[in-house]
Amino acid sequence: MENIVVYRLPNQLGISRIGISTSKHTGGSVERNRVKRRVREAARKNASFLPPGEDIVIIAGRRCLEAAFEDIERDIRRIGEKGCASGNRRQDDDQGHQSSH
């Protein structure tokens, strides 16, 4: 995942919940809110790819400002492709390194 960092934790609800966060390094409030809107829309459009019964926290970085919407959607779809162990888990980027945020 090139544009986002993801933390996942199983819940007992049977539904997934999503939280979206950005840091001040992303930019001012206008830029941060724009990034969150883009990620929220990508998650809404690709909800069927998200695993059920998990709390998912997405930390969107500055790259989301310039990224094509299709790239953000691809990153959201990849959340469901990676397995989740019990407990906190930070998903790594494609090269196996932890993504920075």
C-alpha positions in Angstrom: 0.0 0.0 0.0 1.7 3.1 -1.2 -0.6 5.9 0.0 -2.0 4.7 3.3 -1.0 2.9 6.6 -3.5 0.4 8.0 -4.1 -1.0 11.4 -6.6 -3.8 11.9 -8.2 -5.4 14.9 -11.0 -8.0 15.0 -14.2 -6.9 16.7 -17.2 -8.9 18.0 -19.8 -6.9 16.0 -19.8 -8.8 12.7 -19.4 -5.6 10.8 -16.4 -3.5 9.9 -15.8 0.0 11.2 -13.4 2.4 9.6 -11.6 5.3 11.1 -9.5 7.7 8.9 -6.8 9.9 10.2 -4.2 12.3 8.8 -1.3 14.1 10.5 -0.5 17.8 10.3 2.4 16.8 8.0 -0.2 16.2 5.4 -0.9 19.9 5.2 -3.4 22.5 6.5 -6.9 21.6 7.5 -8.2 22.0 3.9 -5.7 19.5 2.6 -6.2 17.1 5.5 -10.0 17.2 5.0 -9.6 16.7 1.3 -7.5 13.6 1.9 -10.0 12.2 4.4 -12.9 12.8 1.9 -11.0 11.0 -0.9 -10.2 8.0 1.3 -13.7 7.8 2.8 -15.2 7.8 -0.7 -12.8 5.1 -1.9 -13.7 3.0 1.2 -17.4 3.5 0.5 -17.1 2.5 -3.1 -15.0 -0.6 -2.2 -16.7 -1.7 1.0 -17.3 -5.2 -0.4 -13.6 -5.8 -0.4 -13.2 -5.0 3.3 -13.1 -7.9 5.7 -16.2 -8.2 8.0 -15.9 -8.0 11.7 -12.8 -5.7 12.0 -12.0 -2.3 13.2 -9.8 -0.7 10.5 -7.8 2.5 11.1 -6.5 4.1 7.9 -3.8 6.7 8.2 -3.6 8.7 5.0 -0.4 10.4 4.2 0.5 13.4 2.0 0.8 11.1 -1.1 -3.0 10.9 -1.1 -3.2 14.5 -2.1 -1.4 13.9 -5.5 -2.4 10.2 -6.0 -5.0 9.3 -8.6 -8.3 8.3 -7.0 -7.9 4.8 -8.6 -4.6 4.3 -6.7 -6.4 5.1 -3.4 -9.1 2.7 -4.4 -6.5 0.0 -5.1 -5.0 0.5 -1.7 -8.4 0.1 0.0 -9.1 -3.1 -1.9 -5.7 -4.5 -0.8 -6.8 -4.2 2.9 -9.1 -7.2 2.3 -6.3 -9.2 0.5 -4.0 -9.3 3.5 -4.7 -11.6 6.4 -5.2 -10.3 9.9 -3.8 -12.0 12.9 -5.5 -11.7 16.3 -4.6 -8.4 17.9 -3.1 -5.2 16.6 -1.4 -5.5 13.3 0.2 -2.8 11.1 0.1 -3.7 7.5 3.3 -3.2 5.6 3.9 -1.7 2.2 4.5 -3.9 -0.9 8.2 -4.2 -0.2 7.7 -5.8 3.2 8.8 -2.6 5.1 6.6 -0.8 7.5 5.1 2.3 5.9 6.0 5.6 7.5 3.3 8.1 8.4 
